[in-house]
């Protein structure tokens, strides 16, 4: 669609007069839910320790 903001998606869909059933909205919400696995998972202590310190335990 060539959008850069969520509001543009809403505007474009509104222009189509597209109406989704509750079932379809729930399905879209389920597959687009933030799993926290990518990017944010990099900040978990065990992952950060592996990436930054090569897995070595650093005591401050």
C-alpha positions as CSV (number, residue, x, y, z in Angstrom):
1,X,0.0,0.0,0.0
2,X,3.0,2.3,0.4
3,X,2.2,3.6,3.9
4,X,4.5,4.7,6.6
5,X,2.1,5.3,9.5
6,X,-0.8,3.3,11.0
7,X,-3.2,6.1,10.4
8,X,-2.5,5.8,6.6
9,X,-3.5,2.2,6.7
10,X,-6.7,3.1,8.5
11,X,-7.5,5.8,6.0
12,X,-6.8,3.5,3.0
13,X,-9.0,0.7,4.3
14,X,-11.8,3.2,5.2
15,X,-11.7,4.5,1.6
16,X,-12.4,0.9,0.4
17,X,-15.3,0.6,2.8
18,X,-13.9,-2.7,3.9
19,X,-15.6,-4.2,6.9
20,X,-14.0,-7.1,8.7
21,X,-15.9,-9.5,10.9
22,X,-14.9,-9.9,14.6
23,X,-13.4,-13.3,13.7
24,X,-11.2,-11.8,11.0
25,X,-10.1,-8.9,13.2
26,X,-9.2,-11.4,16.0
27,X,-7.2,-13.5,13.5
28,X,-5.3,-10.5,12.3
29,X,-4.6,-9.4,15.9
30,X,-3.3,-12.9,16.8
31,X,-0.8,-13.1,13.9
32,X,0.4,-9.5,14.3
33,X,0.8,-9.6,18.1
34,X,4.2,-8.6,19.4
35,X,6.0,-11.7,20.5
36,X,9.0,-9.9,21.9
37,X,11.3,-12.4,20.3
38,X,12.9,-10.2,17.7
39,X,14.9,-7.2,18.7
40,X,13.5,-6.8,22.2
41,X,14.7,-10.3,23.0
42,X,18.3,-9.1,22.4
43,X,18.0,-7.1,25.6
44,X,17.3,-10.1,27.8
45,X,20.2,-10.5,30.3
46,X,21.3,-13.9,29.0
47,X,21.3,-12.9,25.4
48,X,23.0,-9.5,26.1
49,X,25.7,-11.3,28.1
50,X,26.3,-13.7,25.2
51,X,26.4,-10.9,22.6
52,X,28.4,-8.3,24.5
53,X,30.7,-10.4,26.6
54,X,30.9,-13.6,24.5
55,X,29.1,-15.5,27.3
56,X,31.7,-14.7,30.0
57,X,30.3,-13.8,33.4
58,X,31.3,-10.3,34.3
59,X,31.0,-9.2,37.9
60,X,31.0,-5.5,38.7
